[in-house]
Structures are given as C-alpha cells and as structure tokens.
Amino acid sequence: NYLKIVEKMNPEWIYINALPNGNTTKGSRETQKPVKDKYYIETLSDKYDLVQRYETDYFLTYAPYFSYIFKKR
C-alpha cells in the first residue's frame, strides 16, 4: 500500500489522479483487486481531509479519471 509510505513522508498535501472505480486493465500493472477511490479516502482519513475531487480532462481518453487533493489536518 503506497499510501502508507506517502503518509510516513508526512506531506502537507497529497495529490492522486486515478480512475474512481479502479484500474481493470489487464497487463503487467494489474492488481488483484481494483483500487477504488473510497480506499484512498478511507486510508488517508485519519490525518488528511479530502479538500477537492474533480474530473480530470484528458484529451482523447474516454476513461473518467478524477483528481483528489488531500490536505493534512
């Protein structure tokens, strides 16, 4: 879980750009279960507040990527 590593770095802000329902693409980067946005929010909720969530506009990409900005309490 890379978010635990990021938390140990104690940043003031955390930015994540991801698919809200997880990545289901097959290949070398495949995970056992899709990492959904609720996992980011739950994992960081002890020390960080989600201050903004917005759809990221990627040119020529149909997938609905979202950006998440967390601020340390």
PDB file of N, CA, C, O and CB in Angstrom:
ATOM      1  N   ASN A   1       0.841  -1.170   0.000  1.00  0.00           N
ATOM      2  CA  ASN A   1       0.000   0.000   0.000  1.00  0.00           C
ATOM      3  C   ASN A   1       0.897   1.248   0.000  1.00  0.00           C
ATOM      4  O   ASN A   1       1.459   1.619   1.030  1.00  0.00           O
ATOM      5  CB  ASN A   1      -0.962  -0.010   1.223  1.00  0.00           C
ATOM      6  N   TYR A   2       1.015   1.865  -1.132  1.00  0.00           N
ATOM      7  CA  TYR A   2       1.932   3.006  -1.272  1.00  0.00           C
ATOM      8  C   TYR A   2       1.472   4.222  -0.482  1.00  0.00           C
ATOM      9  O   TYR A   2       2.297   5.076  -0.158  1.00  0.00           O
ATOM     10  CB  TYR A   2       2.077   3.382  -2.735  1.00  0.00           C
ATOM     11  N   LEU A   3       0.188   4.334  -0.158  1.00  0.00           N
ATOM     12  CA  LEU A   3      -0.261   5.481   0.619  1.00  0.00           C
ATOM     13  C   LEU A   3       0.312   5.489   2.025  1.00  0.00           C
ATOM     14  O   LEU A   3       0.527   6.557   2.598  1.00  0.00           O
ATOM     15  CB  LEU A   3      -1.762   5.501   0.686  1.00  0.00           C
ATOM     16  N   LYS A   4       0.561   4.327   2.585  1.00  0.00           N
ATOM     17  CA  LYS A   4       1.205   4.264   3.904  1.00  0.00           C
ATOM     18  C   LYS A   4       2.628   4.818   3.822  1.00  0.00           C
ATOM     19  O   LYS A   4       3.087   5.482   4.752  1.00  0.00           O
ATOM     20  CB  LYS A   4       1.225   2.804   4.437  1.00  0.00           C
ATOM     21  N   ILE A   5       3.319   4.555   2.730  1.00  0.00           N
ATOM     22  CA  ILE A   5       4.667   5.104   2.516  1.00  0.00           C
ATOM     23  C   ILE A   5       4.595   6.617   2.373  1.00  0.00           C
ATOM     24  O   ILE A   5       5.409   7.341   2.948  1.00  0.00           O
ATOM     25  CB  ILE A   5       5.329   4.477   1.262  1.00  0.00           C
ATOM     26  N   VAL A   6       3.628   7.089   1.611  1.00  0.00           N
ATOM     27  CA  VAL A   6       3.457   8.535   1.426  1.00  0.00           C
ATOM     28  C   VAL A   6       3.137   9.205   2.761  1.00  0.00           C
ATOM     29  O   VAL A   6       3.685  10.262   3.072  1.00  0.00           O
ATOM     30  CB  VAL A   6       2.334   8.826   0.396  1.00  0.00           C
ATOM     31  N   GLU A   7       2.260   8.599   3.544  1.00  0.00           N
ATOM     32  CA  GLU A   7       1.915   9.163   4.858  1.00  0.00           C
ATOM     33  C   GLU A   7       3.134   9.300   5.763  1.00  0.00           C
ATOM     34  O   GLU A   7       3.262  10.279   6.497  1.00  0.00           O
ATOM     35  CB  GLU A   7       0.868   8.294   5.544  1.00  0.00           C
ATOM     36  N   LYS A   8       4.026   8.318   5.707  1.00  0.00           N
ATOM     37  CA  LYS A   8       5.245   8.371   6.538  1.00  0.00           C
ATOM     38  C   LYS A   8       6.151   9.533   6.145  1.00  0.00           C
ATOM     39  O   LYS A   8       6.952  10.000   6.955  1.00  0.00           O
ATOM     40  CB  LYS A   8       6.023   7.055   6.424  1.00  0.00           C
ATOM     41  N   MET A   9       6.028   9.995   4.914  1.00  0.00           N
ATOM     42  CA  MET A   9       6.807  11.149   4.450  1.00  0.00           C
ATOM     43  C   MET A   9       6.252  12.451   5.028  1.00  0.00           C
ATOM     44  O   MET A   9       6.897  13.497   4.958  1.00  0.00           O
ATOM     45  CB  MET A   9       6.809  11.213   2.909  1.00  0.00           C
ATOM     46  N   ASN A  10       5.038  12.373   5.605  1.00  0.00           N
ATOM     47  CA  ASN A  10       4.410  13.492   6.288  1.00  0.00           C
ATOM     48  C   ASN A  10       4.226  14.741   5.407  1.00  0.00           C
ATOM     49  O   ASN A  10       4.575  15.844   5.829  1.00  0.00           O
ATOM     50  CB  ASN A  10       5.224  13.848   7.489  1.00  0.00           C
ATOM     51  N   PRO A  11       3.685  14.579   4.195  1.00  0.00           N
ATOM     52  CA  PRO A  11       3.496  15.762   3.343  1.00  0.00           C
ATOM     53  C   PRO A  11       2.310  16.601   3.819  1.00  0.00           C
ATOM     54  O   PRO A  11       1.391  16.089   4.458  1.00  0.00           O
ATOM     55  CB  PRO A  11       3.286  15.339   1.877  1.00  0.00           C
ATOM     56  N   GLU A  12       2.342  17.863   3.506  1.00  0.00           N
ATOM     57  CA  GLU A  12       1.236  18.767   3.818  1.00  0.00           C
ATOM     58  C   GLU A  12       0.043  18.495   2.896  1.00  0.00           C
ATOM     59  O   GLU A  12      -1.113  18.578   3.312  1.00  0.00           O
ATOM     60  CB  GLU A  12       1.690  20.240   3.690  1.00  0.00           C
ATOM     61  N   TRP A  13       0.347  18.169   1.644  1.00  0.00           N
ATOM     62  CA  TRP A  13      -0.678  17.920   0.624  1.00  0.00           C
ATOM     63  C   TRP A  13      -0.395  16.587  -0.071  1.00  0.00           C
ATOM     64  O   TRP A  13       0.759  16.182  -0.209  1.00  0.00           O
ATOM     65  CB  TRP A  13      -0.722  19.082  -0.418  1.00  0.00           C
ATOM     66  N   ILE A  14      -1.464  15.911  -0.507  1.00  0.00           N
ATOM     67  CA  ILE A  14      -1.328  14.702  -1.318  1.00  0.00           C
ATOM     68  C   ILE A  14      -2.253  14.847  -2.518  1.00  0.00           C
ATOM     69  O   ILE A  14      -3.432  15.173  -2.379  1.00  0.00           O
ATOM     70  CB  ILE A  14      -1.663  13.405  -0.490  1.00  0.00           C
ATOM     71  N   TYR A  15      -1.695  14.598  -3.699  1.00  0.00           N
ATOM     72  CA  TYR A  15      -2.481  14.649  -4.937  1.00  0.00           C
ATOM     73  C   TYR A  15      -2.505  13.257  -5.547  1.00  0.00           C
ATOM     74  O   TYR A  15      -1.464  12.615  -5.691  1.00  0.00           O
ATOM     75  CB  TYR A  15      -1.893  15.693  -5.950  1.00  0.00           C
ATOM     76  N   ILE A  16      -3.695  12.795  -5.902  1.00  0.00           N
ATOM     77  CA  ILE A  16      -3.862  11.496  -6.550  1.00  0.00           C
ATOM     78  C   ILE A  16      -4.696  11.692  -7.800  1.00  0.00           C
ATOM     79  O   ILE A  16      -5.702  12.401  -7.774  1.00  0.00           O
ATOM     80  CB  ILE A  16      -4.527  10.459  -5.592  1.00  0.00           C
ATOM     81  N   ASN A  17      -4.287  11.071  -8.889  1.00  0.00           N
ATOM     82  CA  ASN A  17      -5.069  11.071 -10.118  1.00  0.00           C
ATOM     83  C   ASN A  17      -5.334   9.620 -10.473  1.00  0.00           C
ATOM     84  O   ASN A  17      -4.398   8.851 -10.697  1.00  0.00           O
ATOM     85  CB  ASN A  17      -4.331  11.827 -11.285  1.00  0.00           C
ATOM     86  N   ALA A  18      -6.611   9.239 -10.525  1.00  0.00           N
ATOM     87  CA  ALA A  18      -6.931   7.828 -10.703  1.00  0.00           C
ATOM     88  C   ALA A  18      -8.342   7.643 -11.242  1.00  0.00           C
ATOM     89  O   ALA A  18      -9.135   8.582 -11.310  1.00  0.00           O
ATOM     90  CB  ALA A  18      -6.774   7.080  -9.387  1.00  0.00           C
ATOM     91  N   LEU A  19      -8.626   6.412 -11.621  1.00  0.00           N
ATOM     92  CA  LEU A  19      -9.977   6.034 -12.011  1.00  0.00           C
ATOM     93  C   LEU A  19     -10.787   5.781 -10.737  1.00  0.00           C
ATOM     94  O   LEU A  19     -10.337   5.016  -9.883  1.00  0.00           O
ATOM     95  CB  LEU A  19      -9.969   4.767 -12.943  1.00  0.00           C
ATOM     96  N   PRO A  20     -11.963   6.393 -10.577  1.00  0.00           N
ATOM     97  CA  PRO A  20     -12.721   6.244  -9.339  1.00  0.00           C
ATOM     98  C   PRO A  20     -13.160   4.809  -9.049  1.00  0.00           C
ATOM     99  O   PRO A  20     -13.352   4.452  -7.887  1.00  0.00           O
ATOM    100  CB  PRO A  20     -13.924   7.124  -9.388  1.00  0.00           C
ATOM    101  N   ASN A  21     -13.319   3.992 -10.069  1.00  0.00           N
ATOM    102  CA  ASN A  21     -13.718   2.593  -9.865  1.00  0.00           C
ATOM    103  C   ASN A  21     -12.553   1.631 -10.013  1.00  0.00           C
ATOM    104  O   ASN A  21     -12.754   0.423 -10.139  1.00  0.00           O
ATOM    105  CB  ASN A  21     -14.809   2.214 -10.842  1.00  0.00           C
ATOM    106  N   GLY A  22     -11.357   2.152 -10.000  1.00  0.00           N
ATOM    107  CA  GLY A  22     -10.169   1.317 -10.081  1.00  0.00           C
ATOM    108  C   GLY A  22      -9.761   1.001 -11.507  1.00  0.00           C
ATOM    109  O   GLY A  22     -10.525   1.194 -12.453  1.00  0.00           O
ATOM    110  N   ASN A  23      -8.553   0.517 -11.633  1.00  0.00           N
ATOM    111  CA  ASN A  23      -7.995   0.166 -12.933  1.00  0.00           C
ATOM    112  C   ASN A  23      -8.251  -1.317 -13.187  1.00  0.00           C
ATOM    113  O   ASN A  23      -7.795  -2.174 -12.430  1.00  0.00           O
ATOM    114  CB  ASN A  23      -6.469   0.492 -13.000  1.00  0.00           C
ATOM    115  N   THR A  24      -8.970  -1.604 -14.240  1.00  0.00           N
ATOM    116  CA  THR A  24      -9.273  -3.000 -14.558  1.00  0.00           C
ATOM    117  C   THR A  24      -8.524  -3.460 -15.805  1.00  0.00           C
ATOM    118  O   THR A  24      -8.845  -4.508 -16.365  1.00  0.00           O
ATOM    119  CB  THR A  24     -10.780  -3.185 -14.755  1.00  0.00           C
ATOM    120  N   THR A  25      -7.540  -2.699 -16.241  1.00  0.00           N
ATOM    121  CA  THR A  25      -6.754  -3.039 -17.417  1.00  0.00           C
ATOM    122  C   THR A  25      -5.883  -4.254 -17.132  1.00  0.00           C
ATOM    123  O   THR A  25      -5.240  -4.325 -16.085  1.00  0.00           O
ATOM    124  CB  THR A  25      -5.889  -1.847 -17.856  1.00  0.00           C
ATOM    125  N   LYS A  26      -5.860  -5.188 -18.036  1.00  0.00           N
ATOM    126  CA  LYS A  26      -5.006  -6.370 -17.888  1.00  0.00           C
ATOM    127  C   LYS A  26      -3.589  -6.017 -18.332  1.00  0.00           C
ATOM    128  O   LYS A  26      -3.398  -5.174 -19.209  1.00  0.00           O
ATOM    129  CB  LYS A  26      -5.562  -7.576 -18.717  1.00  0.00           C
ATOM    130  N   GLY A  27      -2.617  -6.654 -17.731  1.00  0.00           N
ATOM    131  CA  GLY A  27      -1.235  -6.401 -18.125  1.00  0.00           C
ATOM    132  C   GLY A  27      -0.309  -6.431 -16.933  1.00  0.00           C
ATOM    133  O   GLY A  27      -0.680  -6.897 -15.856  1.00  0.00           O
ATOM    134  N   SER A  28       0.889  -5.935 -17.126  1.00  0.00           N
ATOM    135  CA  SER A  28       1.922  -6.027 -16.091  1.00  0.00           C
ATOM    136  C   SER A  28       1.602  -5.196 -14.856  1.00  0.00           C
ATOM    137  O   SER A  28       2.150  -5.460 -13.786  1.00  0.00           O
ATOM    138  CB  SER A  28       3.249  -5.590 -16.655  1.00  0.00           C
ATOM    139  N   ARG A  29       0.734  -4.206 -14.974  1.00  0.00           N
ATOM    140  CA  ARG A  29       0.401  -3.354 -13.829  1.00  0.00           C
ATOM    141  C   ARG A  29      -0.901  -3.776 -13.152  1.00  0.00           C
ATOM    142  O   ARG A  29      -1.418  -3.052 -12.302  1.00  0.00           O
ATOM    143  CB  ARG A  29       0.297  -1.905 -14.273  1.00  0.00           C
ATOM    144  N   GLU A  30      -1.413  -4.895 -13.507  1.00  0.00           N
ATOM    145  CA  GLU A  30      -2.680  -5.364 -12.955  1.00  0.00           C
ATOM    146  C   GLU A  30      -2.560  -5.628 -11.458  1.00  0.00           C
ATOM    147  O   GLU A  30      -1.562  -6.173 -10.989  1.00  0.00           O
ATOM    148  CB  GLU A  30      -3.140  -6.631 -13.677  1.00  0.00           C
ATOM    149  N   THR A  31      -3.588  -5.234 -10.718  1.00  0.00           N
ATOM    150  CA  THR A  31      -3.638  -5.515  -9.287  1.00  0.00           C
ATOM    151  C   THR A  31      -4.647  -6.635  -9.044  1.00  0.00           C
ATOM    152  O   THR A  31      -5.463  -6.937  -9.914  1.00  0.00           O
ATOM    153  CB  THR A  31      -4.016  -4.235  -8.474  1.00  0.00           C
ATOM    154  N   GLN A  32      -4.590  -7.243  -7.874  1.00  0.00           N
ATOM    155  CA  GLN A  32      -5.523  -8.317  -7.540  1.00  0.00           C
ATOM    156  C   GLN A  32      -6.962  -7.798  -7.509  1.00  0.00           C
ATOM    157  O   GLN A  32      -7.866  -8.433  -8.051  1.00  0.00           O
ATOM    158  CB  GLN A  32      -5.154  -8.945  -6.184  1.00  0.00           C
ATOM    159  N   LYS A  33      -7.167  -6.658  -6.882  1.00  0.00           N
ATOM    160  CA  LYS A  33      -8.477  -6.021  -6.837  1.00  0.00           C
ATOM    161  C   LYS A  33      -8.310  -4.578  -7.279  1.00  0.00           C
ATOM    162  O   LYS A  33      -7.290  -3.957  -6.978  1.00  0.00           O
ATOM    163  CB  LYS A  33      -9.110  -6.107  -5.408  1.00  0.00           C
ATOM    164  N   PRO A  34      -9.297  -4.028  -7.992  1.00  0.00           N
ATOM    165  CA  PRO A  34      -9.191  -2.612  -8.376  1.00  0.00           C
ATOM    166  C   PRO A  34      -9.104  -1.718  -7.136  1.00  0.00           C
ATOM    167  O   PRO A  34      -9.806  -1.949  -6.151  1.00  0.00           O
ATOM    168  CB  PRO A  34     -10.399  -2.194  -9.248  1.00  0.00           C
ATOM    169  N   VAL A  35      -8.253  -0.711  -7.187  1.00  0.00           N
ATOM    170  CA  VAL A  35      -8.128   0.248  -6.091  1.00  0.00           C
ATOM    171  C   VAL A  35      -9.128   1.369  -6.367  1.00  0.00           C
ATOM    172  O   VAL A  35      -8.916   2.210  -7.240  1.00  0.00           O
ATOM    173  CB  VAL A  35      -6.647   0.805  -5.959  1.00  0.00           C
ATOM    174  N   LYS A  36     -10.207   1.362  -5.615  1.00  0.00           N
ATOM    175  CA  LYS A  36     -11.266   2.348  -5.816  1.00  0.00           C
ATOM    176  C   LYS A  36     -10.996   3.596  -4.992  1.00  0.00           C
ATOM    177  O   LYS A  36     -10.250   3.556  -4.014  1.00  0.00           O
ATOM    178  CB  LYS A  36     -12.632   1.756  -5.448  1.00  0.00           C
ATOM    179  N   ASP A  37     -11.609   4.710  -5.395  1.00  0.00           N
ATOM    180  CA  ASP A  37     -11.350   5.979  -4.709  1.00  0.00           C
ATOM    181  C   ASP A  37     -11.725   5.930  -3.231  1.00  0.00           C
ATOM    182  O   ASP A  37     -11.139   6.657  -2.428  1.00  0.00           O
ATOM    183  CB  ASP A  37     -12.113   7.099  -5.388  1.00  0.00           C
ATOM    184  N   LYS A  38     -12.680   5.097  -2.857  1.00  0.00           N
ATOM    185  CA  LYS A  38     -13.037   5.015  -1.436  1.00  0.00           C
ATOM    186  C   LYS A  38     -11.863   4.533  -0.590  1.00  0.00           C
ATOM    187  O   LYS A  38     -11.774   4.878   0.589  1.00  0.00           O
ATOM    188  CB  LYS A  38     -14.232   4.081  -1.242  1.00  0.00           C
ATOM    189  N   TYR A  39     -10.966   3.745  -1.168  1.00  0.00           N
ATOM    190  CA  TYR A  39      -9.797   3.266  -0.430  1.00  0.00           C
ATOM    191  C   TYR A  39      -8.811   4.403  -0.155  1.00  0.00           C
ATOM    192  O   TYR A  39      -8.204   4.451   0.915  1.00  0.00           O
ATOM    193  CB  TYR A  39      -9.101   2.143  -1.209  1.00  0.00           C
ATOM    194  N   TYR A  40      -8.650   5.315  -1.114  1.00  0.00           N
ATOM    195  CA  TYR A  40      -7.789   6.476  -0.884  1.00  0.00           C
ATOM    196  C   TYR A  40      -8.347   7.294   0.278  1.00  0.00           C
ATOM    197  O   TYR A  40      -7.627   7.670   1.204  1.00  0.00           O
ATOM    198  CB  TYR A  40      -7.674   7.350  -2.170  1.00  0.00           C
ATOM    199  N   ILE A  41      -9.638   7.555   0.201  1.00  0.00           N
ATOM    200  CA  ILE A  41     -10.285   8.399   1.210  1.00  0.00           C
ATOM    201  C   ILE A  41     -10.229   7.741   2.591  1.00  0.00           C
ATOM    202  O   ILE A  41      -9.908   8.400   3.579  1.00  0.00           O
ATOM    203  CB  ILE A  41     -11.749   8.682   0.816  1.00  0.00           C
ATOM    204  N   GLU A  42     -10.539   6.447   2.660  1.00  0.00           N
ATOM    205  CA  GLU A  42     -10.507   5.731   3.941  1.00  0.00           C
ATOM    206  C   GLU A  42      -9.097   5.653   4.517  1.00  0.00           C
ATOM    207  O   GLU A  42      -8.901   5.857   5.715  1.00  0.00           O
ATOM    208  CB  GLU A  42     -11.070   4.326   3.770  1.00  0.00           C
ATOM    209  N   THR A  43      -8.124   5.360   3.673  1.00  0.00           N
ATOM    210  CA  THR A  43      -6.746   5.211   4.136  1.00  0.00           C
ATOM    211  C   THR A  43      -6.186   6.517   4.690  1.00  0.00           C
ATOM    212  O   THR A  43      -5.460   6.513   5.684  1.00  0.00           O
ATOM    213  CB  THR A  43      -5.865   4.713   3.002  1.00  0.00           C
ATOM    214  N   LEU A  44      -6.519   7.620   4.055  1.00  0.00           N
ATOM    215  CA  LEU A  44      -5.961   8.908   4.459  1.00  0.00           C
ATOM    216  C   LEU A  44      -6.802   9.650   5.506  1.00  0.00           C
ATOM    217  O   LEU A  44      -6.357  10.666   6.039  1.00  0.00           O
ATOM    218  CB  LEU A  44      -5.802   9.777   3.250  1.00  0.00           C
ATOM    219  N   SER A  45      -7.994   9.164   5.803  1.00  0.00           N
ATOM    220  CA  SER A  45      -8.939   9.917   6.632  1.00  0.00           C
ATOM    221  C   SER A  45      -8.470  10.185   8.064  1.00  0.00           C
ATOM    222  O   SER A  45      -8.987  11.094   8.713  1.00  0.00           O
ATOM    223  CB  SER A  45     -10.227   9.184   6.683  1.00  0.00           C
ATOM    224  N   ASP A  46      -7.501   9.412   8.570  1.00  0.00           N
ATOM    225  CA  ASP A  46      -7.013   9.653   9.934  1.00  0.00           C
ATOM    226  C   ASP A  46      -6.281  10.976  10.076  1.00  0.00           C
ATOM    227  O   ASP A  46      -6.374  11.636  11.111  1.00  0.00           O
ATOM    228  CB  ASP A  46      -6.099   8.532  10.358  1.00  0.00           C
ATOM    229  N   LYS A  47      -5.551  11.366   9.032  1.00  0.00           N
ATOM    230  CA  LYS A  47      -4.705  12.558   9.128  1.00  0.00           C
ATOM    231  C   LYS A  47      -4.982  13.612   8.059  1.00  0.00           C
ATOM    232  O   LYS A  47      -4.497  14.739   8.157  1.00  0.00           O
ATOM    233  CB  LYS A  47      -3.273  12.154   9.048  1.00  0.00           C
ATOM    234  N   TYR A  48      -5.765  13.248   7.033  1.00  0.00           N
ATOM    235  CA  TYR A  48      -5.970  14.147   5.898  1.00  0.00           C
ATOM    236  C   TYR A  48      -7.452  14.326   5.591  1.00  0.00           C
ATOM    237  O   TYR A  48      -8.262  13.416   5.768  1.00  0.00           O
ATOM    238  CB  TYR A  48      -5.243  13.617   4.666  1.00  0.00           C
ATOM    239  N   ASP A  49      -7.777  15.523   5.127  1.00  0.00           N
ATOM    240  CA  ASP A  49      -9.127  15.815   4.651  1.00  0.00           C
ATOM    241  C   ASP A  49      -9.097  15.890   3.131  1.00  0.00           C
ATOM    242  O   ASP A  49      -8.173  16.451   2.542  1.00  0.00           O
ATOM    243  CB  ASP A  49      -9.671  17.146   5.266  1.00  0.00           C
ATOM    244  N   LEU A  50     -10.109  15.322   2.511  1.00  0.00           N
ATOM    245  CA  LEU A  50     -10.263  15.470   1.070  1.00  0.00           C
ATOM    246  C   LEU A  50     -10.826  16.863   0.829  1.00  0.00           C
ATOM    247  O   LEU A  50     -11.961  17.148   1.211  1.00  0.00           O
ATOM    248  CB  LEU A  50     -11.195  14.350   0.459  1.00  0.00           C
ATOM    249  N   VAL A  51     -10.043  17.734   0.199  1.00  0.00           N
ATOM    250  CA  VAL A  51     -10.484  19.115   0.003  1.00  0.00           C
ATOM    251  C   VAL A  51     -11.041  19.354  -1.396  1.00  0.00           C
ATOM    252  O   VAL A  51     -11.790  20.305  -1.616  1.00  0.00           O
ATOM    253  CB  VAL A  51      -9.337  20.067   0.263  1.00  0.00           C
ATOM    254  N   GLN A  52     -10.676  18.495  -2.334  1.00  0.00           N
ATOM    255  CA  GLN A  52     -11.222  18.665  -3.674  1.00  0.00           C
ATOM    256  C   GLN A  52     -11.156  17.348  -4.450  1.00  0.00           C
ATOM    257  O   GLN A  52     -10.180  16.603  -4.364  1.00  0.00           O
ATOM    258  CB  GLN A  52     -10.462  19.771  -4.428  1.00  0.00           C
ATOM    259  N   ARG A  53     -12.211  17.085  -5.204  1.00  0.00           N
ATOM    260  CA  ARG A  53     -12.292  15.930  -6.096  1.00  0.00           C
ATOM    261  C   ARG A  53     -12.915  16.441  -7.382  1.00  0.00           C
ATOM    262  O   ARG A  53     -14.007  17.008  -7.355  1.00  0.00           O
ATOM    263  CB  ARG A  53     -13.133  14.734  -5.464  1.00  0.00           C
ATOM    264  N   TYR A  54     -12.244  16.252  -8.497  1.00  0.00           N
ATOM    265  CA  TYR A  54     -12.780  16.753  -9.761  1.00  0.00           C
ATOM    266  C   TYR A  54     -12.355  15.848 -10.912  1.00  0.00           C
ATOM    267  O   TYR A  54     -11.308  15.202 -10.868  1.00  0.00           O
ATOM    268  CB  TYR A  54     -12.313  18.201 -10.014  1.00  0.00           C
ATOM    269  N   GLU A  55     -13.195  15.823 -11.940  1.00  0.00           N
ATOM    270  CA  GLU A  55     -12.885  15.023 -13.114  1.00  0.00           C
ATOM    271  C   GLU A  55     -11.706  15.645 -13.849  1.00  0.00           C
ATOM    272  O   GLU A  55     -11.668  16.854 -14.079  1.00  0.00           O
ATOM    273  CB  GLU A  55     -14.114  14.907 -14.045  1.00  0.00           C
ATOM    274  N   THR A  56     -10.754  14.807 -14.212  1.00  0.00           N
ATOM    275  CA  THR A  56      -9.564  15.260 -14.918  1.00  0.00           C
ATOM    276  C   THR A  56      -9.818  15.121 -16.410  1.00  0.00           C
ATOM    277  O   THR A  56     -10.174  14.045 -16.890  1.00  0.00           O
ATOM    278  CB  THR A  56      -8.301  14.454 -14.484  1.00  0.00           C
ATOM    279  N   ASP A  57      -9.637  16.195 -17.127  1.00  0.00           N
ATOM    280  CA  ASP A  57      -9.916  16.209 -18.561  1.00  0.00           C
ATOM    281  C   ASP A  57      -8.670  15.795 -19.337  1.00  0.00           C
ATOM    282  O   ASP A  57      -7.751  16.590 -19.534  1.00  0.00           O
ATOM    283  CB  ASP A  57     -10.394  17.609 -19.012  1.00  0.00           C
ATOM    284  N   TYR A  58      -8.655  14.538 -19.774  1.00  0.00           N
ATOM    285  CA  TYR A  58      -7.569  14.050 -20.611  1.00  0.00           C
ATOM    286  C   TYR A  58      -8.018  14.051 -22.054  1.00  0.00           C
ATOM    287  O   TYR A  58      -9.069  13.495 -22.376  1.00  0.00           O
ATOM    288  CB  TYR A  58      -7.121  12.640 -20.179  1.00  0.00           C
ATOM    289  N   PHE A  59      -7.259  14.651 -22.910  1.00  0.00           N
ATOM    290  CA  PHE A  59      -7.580  14.714 -24.330  1.00  0.00           C
ATOM    291  C   PHE A  59      -7.514  13.314 -24.930  1.00  0.00           C
ATOM    292  O   PHE A  59      -6.524  12.605 -24.751  1.00  0.00           O
ATOM    293  CB  PHE A  59      -6.618  15.673 -25.071  1.00  0.00           C
ATOM    294  N   LEU A  60      -8.557  12.921 -25.637  1.00  0.00           N
ATOM    295  CA  LEU A  60      -8.651  11.642 -26.340  1.00  0.00           C
ATOM    296  C   LEU A  60      -8.660  10.418 -25.414  1.00  0.00           C
ATOM    297  O   LEU A  60      -8.272   9.325 -25.827  1.00  0.00           O
ATOM    298  CB  LEU A  60      -7.509  11.522 -27.299  1.00  0.00           C
ATOM    299  N   THR A  61      -9.093  10.598 -24.189  1.00  0.00           N
ATOM    300  CA  THR A  61      -9.215   9.470 -23.270  1.00  0.00           C
ATOM    301  C   THR A  61     -10.667   9.379 -22.832  1.00  0.00           C
ATOM    302  O   THR A  61     -11.231  10.345 -22.318  1.00  0.00           O
ATOM    303  CB  THR A  61      -8.259   9.625 -22.035  1.00  0.00           C
ATOM    304  N   TYR A  62     -11.256   8.238 -23.034  1.00  0.00           N
ATOM    305  CA  TYR A  62     -12.666   8.074 -22.672  1.00  0.00           C
ATOM    306  C   TYR A  62     -12.862   7.783 -21.188  1.00  0.00           C
ATOM    307  O   TYR A  62     -13.940   8.035 -20.649  1.00  0.00           O
ATOM    308  CB  TYR A  62     -13.281   6.959 -23.489  1.00  0.00           C
ATOM    309  N   ALA A  63     -11.854   7.267 -20.534  1.00  0.00           N
ATOM    310  CA  ALA A  63     -11.985   6.874 -19.132  1.00  0.00           C
ATOM    311  C   ALA A  63     -12.153   8.103 -18.237  1.00  0.00           C
ATOM    312  O   ALA A  63     -11.469   9.108 -18.433  1.00  0.00           O
ATOM    313  CB  ALA A  63     -10.759   6.054 -18.687  1.00  0.00           C
ATOM    314  N   PRO A  64     -13.055   8.031 -17.260  1.00  0.00           N
ATOM    315  CA  PRO A  64     -13.306   9.175 -16.374  1.00  0.00           C
ATOM    316  C   PRO A  64     -12.311   9.251 -15.215  1.00  0.00           C
ATOM    317  O   PRO A  64     -12.633   8.859 -14.094  1.00  0.00           O
ATOM    318  CB  PRO A  64     -14.719   9.100 -15.823  1.00  0.00           C
ATOM    319  N   TYR A  65     -11.125   9.744 -15.478  1.00  0.00           N
ATOM    320  CA  TYR A  65     -10.137   9.920 -14.411  1.00  0.00           C
ATOM    321  C   TYR A  65     -10.560  11.077 -13.510  1.00  0.00           C
ATOM    322  O   TYR A  65     -11.176  12.045 -13.957  1.00  0.00           O
ATOM    323  CB  TYR A  65      -8.721  10.176 -15.002  1.00  0.00           C
ATOM    324  N   PHE A  66     -10.213  10.952 -12.231  1.00  0.00           N
ATOM    325  CA  PHE A  66     -10.501  12.011 -11.278  1.00  0.00           C
ATOM    326  C   PHE A  66      -9.226  12.389 -10.530  1.00  0.00           C
ATOM    327  O   PHE A  66      -8.324  11.574 -10.340  1.00  0.00           O
ATOM    328  CB  PHE A  66     -11.607  11.575 -10.291  1.00  0.00           C
ATOM    329  N   SER A  67      -9.184  13.651 -10.116  1.00  0.00           N
ATOM    330  CA  SER A  67      -8.094  14.144  -9.290  1.00  0.00           C
ATOM    331  C   SER A  67      -8.619  14.316  -7.872  1.00  0.00           C
ATOM    332  O   SER A  67      -9.747  14.758  -7.653  1.00  0.00           O
ATOM    333  CB  SER A  67      -7.517  15.484  -9.847  1.00  0.00           C
ATOM    334  N   TYR A  68      -7.772  13.956  -6.917  1.00  0.00           N
ATOM    335  CA  TYR A  68      -8.115  14.045  -5.497  1.00  0.00           C
ATOM    336  C   TYR A  68      -7.012  14.830  -4.808  1.00  0.00           C
ATOM    337  O   TYR A  68      -5.828  14.523  -4.949  1.00  0.00           O
ATOM    338  CB  TYR A  68      -8.292  12.619  -4.848  1.00  0.00           C
ATOM    339  N   ILE A  69      -7.419  15.852  -4.059  1.00  0.00           N
ATOM    340  CA  ILE A  69      -6.447  16.654  -3.320  1.00  0.00           C
ATOM    341  C   ILE A  69      -6.783  16.547  -1.838  1.00  0.00           C
ATOM    342  O   ILE A  69      -7.895  16.842  -1.401  1.00  0.00           O
ATOM    343  CB  ILE A  69      -6.452  18.151  -3.799  1.00  0.00           C
ATOM    344  N   PHE A  70      -5.773  16.110  -1.081  1.00  0.00           N
ATOM    345  CA  PHE A  70      -5.919  15.938   0.367  1.00  0.00           C
ATOM    346  C   PHE A  70      -4.990  16.924   1.075  1.00  0.00           C
ATOM    347  O   PHE A  70      -3.864  17.164   0.639  1.00  0.00           O
ATOM    348  CB  PHE A  70      -5.602  14.463   0.798  1.00  0.00           C
ATOM    349  N   LYS A  71      -5.492  17.493   2.180  1.00  0.00           N
ATOM    350  CA  LYS A  71      -4.690  18.414   2.990  1.00  0.00           C
ATOM    351  C   LYS A  71      -4.573  17.841   4.397  1.00  0.00           C
ATOM    352  O   LYS A  71      -5.541  17.351   4.978  1.00  0.00           O
ATOM    353  CB  LYS A  71      -5.324  19.849   3.019  1.00  0.00           C
ATOM    354  N   LYS A  72      -3.365  17.919   4.917  1.00  0.00           N
ATOM    355  CA  LYS A  72      -3.094  17.440   6.276  1.00  0.00           C
ATOM    356  C   LYS A  72      -3.835  18.318   7.285  1.00  0.00           C
ATOM    357  O   LYS A  72      -3.931  19.534   7.122  1.00  0.00           O
ATOM    358  CB  LYS A  72      -1.561  17.440   6.572  1.00  0.00           C
ATOM    359  N   ARG A  73      -4.348  17.682   8.312  1.00  0.00           N
ATOM    360  CA  ARG A  73      -5.058  18.425   9.367  1.00  0.00           C
ATOM    361  C   ARG A  73      -4.086  19.132  10.283  1.00  0.00           C
ATOM    362  O   ARG A  73      -4.504  19.805  11.226  1.00  0.00           O
ATOM    363  CB  ARG A  73      -5.948  17.489  10.184  1.00  0.00           C
TER     364      ARG A  73
END
